[in-house]
Amino acid sequence: MRRAADDTPPGIVRDDQLRLIFTCCHPALAQEAQVALSLPVLCGLSVAEVARALLVSEATMAKRLTRARRTIADAGIRYRVPDAEELPGRLGAVATTVFLLFTEGYASRSADAPAPVSARPESSVPPVPARSSPGTTCCSPSTRARSCG
């Protein structure tokens, strides 16, 4: 895993893969679409694995991914790492992405398929705080139902 240059200003994410996840979690998309797009594109999960993680059918997930890509293309959204003030609005989707990536790597049901590179123990996915600012949600759908404070 590559790290961004040490001259990165405070408040900006220094880990390259995490920066990409923040970039992919664009507010023009619904949070579920942000997560759904980040997992296969940046984390290497298959459509089936993403569908299972988000508790939807594979066909539904394929359609959701197609719609998310179309939204990005139609809106002319450019690849750009978000500024520090944009990060809190994306934190919920990023935390969910990291949580689901960890979960798939830890408890994968695809016994014949190797874990995605970013979910293997030797790789380093930095921790993302579940709550770092008011208004952000806990990272897992199951913990949202319980008290997160």
Accessible surface in RSA format (square Angstrom, percent):
REM  Atomic radii and reference values for relative SASA: ProtOr
REM  Chains: A
REM  Algorithm: Lee & Richards
REM  Probe-radius: 1.40
REM  Slices: 20
REM RES _ NUM      All-atoms   Total-Side   Main-Chain    Non-polar    All polar
REM                ABS   REL    ABS   REL    ABS   REL    ABS   REL    ABS   REL
RES MET A   1    97.62  50.6  16.88  11.2  80.75 192.3  24.53  20.9  73.09  96.8
RES ARG A   2   187.14  78.6 178.66  91.1   8.49  20.2  72.69  99.3 114.45  69.4
RES ARG A   3   126.73  53.2 104.89  53.5  21.83  52.0  56.25  76.9  70.48  42.7
RES ALA A   4    17.20  15.8   4.97   7.7  12.22  27.8  10.79  15.2   6.40  17.0
RES ALA A   5    65.77  60.5  46.11  71.2  19.66  44.7  58.11  81.8   7.66  20.3
RES ASP A   6   133.17  93.3 112.94 112.4  20.24  47.9  35.47  83.5  97.70  97.4
RES ASP A   7   125.30  87.8  94.19  93.8  31.11  73.6  51.29 120.7  74.00  73.8
RES THR A   8    13.56   9.6   6.16   6.2   7.40  17.6   5.76   7.7   7.80  11.8
RES PRO A   9    79.88  58.2  74.62  68.0   5.26  19.1  79.67  65.8   0.21   1.3
RES PRO A  10   125.30  91.3 105.25  95.9  20.05  72.9 111.22  91.8  14.08  87.5
RES GLY A  11    55.12  68.0   0.00   N/A  55.12  68.0  36.30  99.6  18.82  42.1
RES ILE A  12    37.52  21.4  28.19  21.0   9.33  22.5  28.75  20.7   8.77  23.8
RES VAL A  13    24.73  16.3  17.84  16.2   6.89  16.6  24.34  21.1   0.39   1.0
RES ARG A  14   106.89  44.9 102.03  52.0   4.86  11.6  47.96  65.6  58.93  35.7
RES ASP A  15     7.66   5.4   6.64   6.6   1.02   2.4   6.64  15.6   1.02   1.0
RES ASP A  16    37.62  26.4  36.09  35.9   1.53   3.6  21.91  51.6  15.71  15.7
RES GLN A  17    26.00  14.5  24.30  17.8   1.71   4.1  16.80  35.8   9.20   7.0
RES LEU A  18    16.19   9.0  15.25  10.9   0.95   2.4  15.77  11.1   0.42   1.1
RES ARG A  19    55.56  23.3  55.30  28.2   0.26   0.6   2.37   3.2  53.18  32.2
RES LEU A  20    62.74  34.9  62.38  44.6   0.36   0.9  62.38  43.8   0.36   1.0
RES ILE A  21     1.68   1.0   1.68   1.3   0.00   0.0   1.68   1.2   0.00   0.0
RES PHE A  22     9.19   4.6   9.19   5.7   0.00   0.0   9.19   5.6   0.00   0.0
RES THR A  23    16.01  11.4  10.04  10.2   5.97  14.2  10.04  13.5   5.97   9.0
RES CYS A  24    20.90  15.8  11.02  12.3   9.88  23.2  12.06  30.6   8.84   9.5
RES CYS A  25     0.00   0.0   0.00   0.0   0.00   0.0   0.00   0.0   0.00   0.0
RES HIS A  26    44.34  24.2  44.34  30.8   0.00   0.0  27.48  28.3  16.86  19.6
RES PRO A  27    90.87  66.2  63.04  57.5  27.83 101.2  67.35  55.6  23.53 146.2
RES ALA A  28    54.18  49.8  18.83  29.1  35.35  80.4  31.18  43.9  22.99  60.9
RES LEU A  29    11.15   6.2   3.58   2.6   7.57  19.0   7.08   5.0   4.07  10.9
RES ALA A  30    73.54  67.6  53.51  82.6  20.03  45.6  66.01  93.0   7.53  20.0
RES GLN A  31    73.25  41.0  65.47  47.8   7.78  18.5  30.03  63.9  43.22  32.8
RES GLU A  32    88.41  50.8  83.70  63.3   4.71  11.2  28.69  55.5  59.71  48.8
RES ALA A  33    12.78  11.8  12.33  19.0   0.45   1.0  12.33  17.4   0.45   1.2
RES GLN A  34    13.69   7.7  13.69  10.0   0.00   0.0   0.00   0.0  13.69  10.4
RES VAL A  35     2.20   1.4   2.20   2.0   0.00   0.0   2.20   1.9   0.00   0.0
RES ALA A  36     0.07   0.1   0.07   0.1   0.00   0.0   0.07   0.1   0.00   0.0
RES LEU A  37     8.14   4.5   8.14   5.8   0.00   0.0   8.14   5.7   0.00   0.0
RES SER A  38     0.00   0.0   0.00   0.0   0.00   0.0   0.00   0.0   0.00   0.0
RES LEU A  39     0.00   0.0   0.00   0.0   0.00   0.0   0.00   0.0   0.00   0.0
RES PRO A  40    25.02  18.2  11.82  10.8  13.20  48.0  11.82   9.8  13.20  82.0
RES VAL A  41    81.96  53.9  50.53  45.7  31.43  75.7  57.42  49.9  24.55  66.6
RES LEU A  42    45.25  25.2  23.65  16.9  21.60  54.3  26.74  18.8  18.51  49.8
RES CYS A  43     3.79   2.9   0.00   0.0   3.79   8.9   2.12   5.4   1.67   1.8
RES GLY A  44    54.36  67.0   0.00   N/A  54.36  67.0  29.77  81.7  24.58  55.1
RES LEU A  45     4.68   2.6   0.00   0.0   4.68  11.8   0.00   0.0   4.68  12.6
RES SER A  46    54.92  46.4  44.25  59.1  10.67  24.6  50.29 107.1   4.63   6.5
RES VAL A  47    48.91  32.2  45.97  41.6   2.93   7.1  45.97  39.9   2.93   8.0
RES ALA A  48    37.57  34.5  33.26  51.3   4.31   9.8  34.10  48.0   3.47   9.2
RES GLU A  49    15.44   8.9  15.44  11.7   0.00   0.0   2.64   5.1  12.80  10.5
RES VAL A  50     0.00   0.0   0.00   0.0   0.00   0.0   0.00   0.0   0.00   0.0
RES ALA A  51     3.11   2.9   3.11   4.8   0.00   0.0   3.11   4.4   0.00   0.0
RES ARG A  52    67.50  28.3  56.11  28.6  11.39  27.1  35.52  48.5  31.98  19.4
RES ALA A  53    26.12  24.0   4.93   7.6  21.19  48.2  16.31  23.0   9.81  26.0
RES LEU A  54    23.17  12.9   8.84   6.3  14.33  36.0  12.13   8.5  11.04  29.7
RES LEU A  55   160.80  89.6 128.72  92.1  32.09  80.7 137.10  96.3  23.70  63.8
RES VAL A  56    42.99  28.3  23.16  21.0  19.83  47.8  33.10  28.8   9.89  26.8
RES SER A  57    65.30  55.2  48.00  64.1  17.30  39.9  53.49 113.9  11.81  16.5
RES GLU A  58    99.84  57.3  93.39  70.7   6.45  15.4  30.02  58.1  69.82  57.0
RES ALA A  59    64.58  59.4  52.45  80.9  12.13  27.6  60.95  85.8   3.63   9.6
RES THR A  60    53.06  37.7  51.24  51.9   1.82   4.3  26.34  35.4  26.73  40.4
RES MET A  61     0.00   0.0   0.00   0.0   0.00   0.0   0.00   0.0   0.00   0.0
RES ALA A  62    44.11  40.6  40.74  62.9   3.38   7.7  42.81  60.3   1.30   3.4
RES LYS A  63   129.24  63.1 126.20  77.4   3.04   7.2  74.23  66.8  55.01  58.6
RES ARG A  64    39.14  16.4  38.57  19.7   0.56   1.3   7.08   9.7  32.06  19.4
RES LEU A  65     3.70   2.1   3.70   2.6   0.00   0.0   3.70   2.6   0.00   0.0
RES THR A  66    69.06  49.1  66.16  67.1   2.90   6.9  43.85  58.9  25.21  38.1
RES ARG A  67   117.80  49.5 116.72  59.5   1.08   2.6  55.49  75.8  62.31  37.8
RES ALA A  68     3.33   3.1   0.42   0.7   2.90   6.6   2.81   4.0   0.52   1.4
RES ARG A  69   116.49  48.9 110.69  56.4   5.80  13.8  55.26  75.5  61.23  37.1
RES ARG A  70   128.70  54.0 122.61  62.5   6.09  14.5  50.91  69.6  77.79  47.1
RES THR A  71    53.69  38.2  48.36  49.0   5.33  12.7  28.29  38.0  25.40  38.4
RES ILE A  72    47.56  27.1  47.07  35.1   0.49   1.2  47.07  33.9   0.49   1.3
RES ALA A  73    75.26  69.2  47.86  73.9  27.40  62.3  58.02  81.7  17.24  45.7
RES ASP A  74   115.46  80.9  78.05  77.7  37.41  88.4  33.71  79.3  81.75  81.5
RES ALA A  75    65.95  60.6  27.06  41.8  38.89  88.5  39.46  55.6  26.49  70.2
RES GLY A  76    50.16  61.9   0.00   N/A  50.16  61.9  34.49  94.6  15.67  35.1
RES ILE A  77    41.20  23.4  19.77  14.7  21.43  51.6  25.14  18.1  16.05  43.6
RES ARG A  78   203.48  85.4 185.08  94.3  18.40  43.8  69.88  95.5 133.60  81.0
RES TYR A  79   151.10  70.5 119.40  67.9  31.70  82.5 110.04  82.7  41.06  50.6
RES ARG A  80   114.77  48.2 105.93  54.0   8.84  21.0  66.53  90.9  48.23  29.2
RES VAL A  81    37.08  24.4  26.18  23.7  10.90  26.3  26.18  22.7  10.90  29.6
RES PRO A  82     2.05   1.5   0.00   0.0   2.05   7.5   0.00   0.0   2.05  12.8
RES ASP A  83    69.83  48.9  68.40  68.1   1.44   3.4  10.22  24.1  59.61  59.5
RES ALA A  84    38.23  35.1  29.30  45.2   8.93  20.3  29.53  41.6   8.70  23.0
RES GLU A  85   138.92  79.8 108.25  81.9  30.66  73.0  67.49 130.5  71.43  58.3
RES GLU A  86    53.96  31.0  44.77  33.9   9.19  21.9  32.26  62.4  21.71  17.7
RES LEU A  87    20.13  11.2  19.77  14.1   0.36   0.9  20.01  14.1   0.13   0.3
RES PRO A  88    62.89  45.8  55.57  50.7   7.32  26.6  58.38  48.2   4.51  28.0
RES GLY A  89    75.29  92.8   0.00   N/A  75.29  92.8  40.42 110.9  34.87  78.1
RES ARG A  90     6.95   2.9   6.43   3.3   0.52   1.2   2.90   4.0   4.06   2.5
RES LEU A  91    11.76   6.6  11.76   8.4   0.00   0.0  11.76   8.3   0.00   0.0
RES GLY A  92     9.76  12.0   0.00   N/A   9.76  12.0   6.57  18.0   3.19   7.2
RES ALA A  93     3.05   2.8   1.42   2.2   1.63   3.7   1.42   2.0   1.63   4.3
RES VAL A  94     0.00   0.0   0.00   0.0   0.00   0.0   0.00   0.0   0.00   0.0
RES ALA A  95     2.46   2.3   0.25   0.4   2.21   5.0   0.89   1.3   1.57   4.2
RES THR A  96     6.15   4.4   6.15   6.2   0.00   0.0   6.15   8.3   0.00   0.0
RES THR A  97     0.00   0.0   0.00   0.0   0.00   0.0   0.00   0.0   0.00   0.0
RES VAL A  98    18.46  12.1  18.17  16.5   0.29   0.7  18.17  15.8   0.29   0.8
RES PHE A  99    68.29  34.2  62.69  38.8   5.59  14.6  67.75  41.1   0.53   1.5
RES LEU A 100     8.68   4.8   8.39   6.0   0.29   0.7   8.39   5.9   0.29   0.8
RES LEU A 101     1.71   1.0   1.71   1.2   0.00   0.0   1.71   1.2   0.00   0.0
RES PHE A 102   128.75  64.4 122.39  75.8   6.36  16.6 128.10  77.7   0.65   1.9
RES THR A 103    54.69  38.9  52.79  53.5   1.90   4.5  50.51  67.8   4.18   6.3
RES GLU A 104    11.20   6.4   9.09   6.9   2.11   5.0   2.29   4.4   8.91   7.3
RES GLY A 105    23.31  28.7   0.00   N/A  23.31  28.7   2.45   6.7  20.87  46.7
RES TYR A 106   173.78  81.1 141.97  80.8  31.81  82.8 100.00  75.2  73.78  91.0
RES ALA A 107    60.24  55.4  39.78  61.4  20.46  46.5  48.98  69.0  11.26  29.8
RES SER A 108    44.19  37.3  17.22  23.0  26.96  62.1  14.55  31.0  29.64  41.5
RES ARG A 109   175.05  73.5 143.85  73.3  31.20  74.3  59.33  81.1 115.72  70.1
RES SER A 110    28.35  24.0  19.22  25.7   9.13  21.0  13.89  29.6  14.46  20.3
RES ALA A 111   108.64  99.9  67.19 103.7  41.44  94.3  78.23 110.2  30.41  80.6
RES ASP A 112   141.16  98.9 103.17 102.7  37.99  89.8  51.50 121.2  89.65  89.4
RES ALA A 113    45.65  42.0  32.64  50.4  13.01  29.6  35.96  50.6   9.69  25.7
RES PRO A 114   105.15  76.6  81.92  74.7  23.23  84.5  94.31  77.9  10.85  67.4
RES ALA A 115    29.31  26.9  19.04  29.4  10.26  23.3  21.44  30.2   7.86  20.8
RES PRO A 116    15.22  11.1   4.20   3.8  11.02  40.1  15.16  12.5   0.06   0.4
RES VAL A 117   105.64  69.5 101.21  91.6   4.43  10.7 101.21  87.9   4.43  12.0
RES SER A 118    11.55   9.8   7.54  10.1   4.02   9.3   7.53  16.0   4.03   5.6
RES ALA A 119    22.20  20.4   0.00   0.0  22.20  50.5   6.21   8.7  15.99  42.4
RES ARG A 120    76.65  32.2  73.60  37.5   3.04   7.2  18.37  25.1  58.27  35.3
RES PRO A 121   133.64  97.4  98.36  89.7  35.27 128.2 111.72  92.2  21.91 136.2
RES GLU A 122   141.66  81.3 100.88  76.3  40.77  97.1  75.01 145.1  66.65  54.4
RES SER A 123    31.15  26.3  11.53  15.4  19.62  45.2  18.48  39.3  12.67  17.8
RES SER A 124    50.98  43.1  44.43  59.3   6.55  15.1  36.11  76.9  14.86  20.8
RES VAL A 125    48.67  32.0  23.01  20.8  25.66  61.8  23.07  20.0  25.60  69.4
RES PRO A 126    26.61  19.4  22.93  20.9   3.67  13.4  26.57  21.9   0.03   0.2
RES PRO A 127   125.41  91.4 103.88  94.7  21.53  78.2 112.29  92.7  13.12  81.5
RES VAL A 128    22.29  14.7   3.41   3.1  18.88  45.5   3.94   3.4  18.35  49.8
RES PRO A 129    75.67  55.2  62.29  56.8  13.38  48.6  75.18  62.1   0.49   3.1
RES ALA A 130    36.56  33.6  29.48  45.5   7.08  16.1  29.48  41.5   7.08  18.7
RES ARG A 131   130.64  54.9 107.77  54.9  22.87  54.4  37.66  51.5  92.98  56.4
RES SER A 132    72.65  61.4  32.44  43.3  40.21  92.6  31.88  67.9  40.78  57.1
RES SER A 133    35.08  29.6  23.65  31.6  11.44  26.3  29.39  62.6   5.69   8.0
RES PRO A 134   139.49 101.7 107.61  98.1  31.88 115.9 120.49  99.5  19.00 118.1
RES GLY A 135    81.68 100.7   0.00   N/A  81.68 100.7  42.84 117.6  38.84  87.0
RES THR A 136    16.48  11.7   6.32   6.4  10.16  24.2  10.30  13.8   6.18   9.3
RES THR A 137    60.03  42.7  57.18  58.0   2.85   6.8  56.91  76.4   3.12   4.7
RES CYS A 138    10.65   8.1   9.46  10.5   1.19   2.8   1.86   4.7   8.79   9.5
RES CYS A 139    27.72  21.0  27.72  30.9   0.00   0.0   0.61   1.5  27.11  29.2
RES SER A 140     1.19   1.0   1.19   1.6   0.00   0.0   0.79   1.7   0.40   0.6
RES PRO A 141    67.79  49.4  56.64  51.6  11.15  40.5  57.90  47.8   9.89  61.5
RES SER A 142    75.55  63.8  60.29  80.5  15.27  35.2  54.86 116.8  20.69  29.0
RES THR A 143    39.33  28.0  39.24  39.8   0.09   0.2  38.34  51.5   0.99   1.5
RES ARG A 144    97.54  41.0  72.64  37.0  24.90  59.3  39.84  54.5  57.70  35.0
RES ALA A 145    96.50  88.7  51.91  80.1  44.59 101.4  63.87  89.9  32.63  86.4
RES ARG A 146   150.44  63.2 137.56  70.1  12.88  30.7  70.30  96.1  80.14  48.6
RES SER A 147   111.53  94.2  70.15  93.6  41.38  95.3  56.03 119.3  55.50  77.8
RES CYS A 148    40.28  30.5   6.31   7.0  33.97  79.8   8.91  22.6  31.37  33.8
RES GLY A 149    98.31 121.2   0.00   N/A  98.31 121.2  48.11 132.0  50.21 112.4
END  Absolute sums over single chains surface
CHAIN  1 A     8512.5       6367.1       2145.4       5143.2       3369.3
END  Absolute sums over all chains
TOTAL          8512.5       6367.1       2145.4       5143.2       3369.3
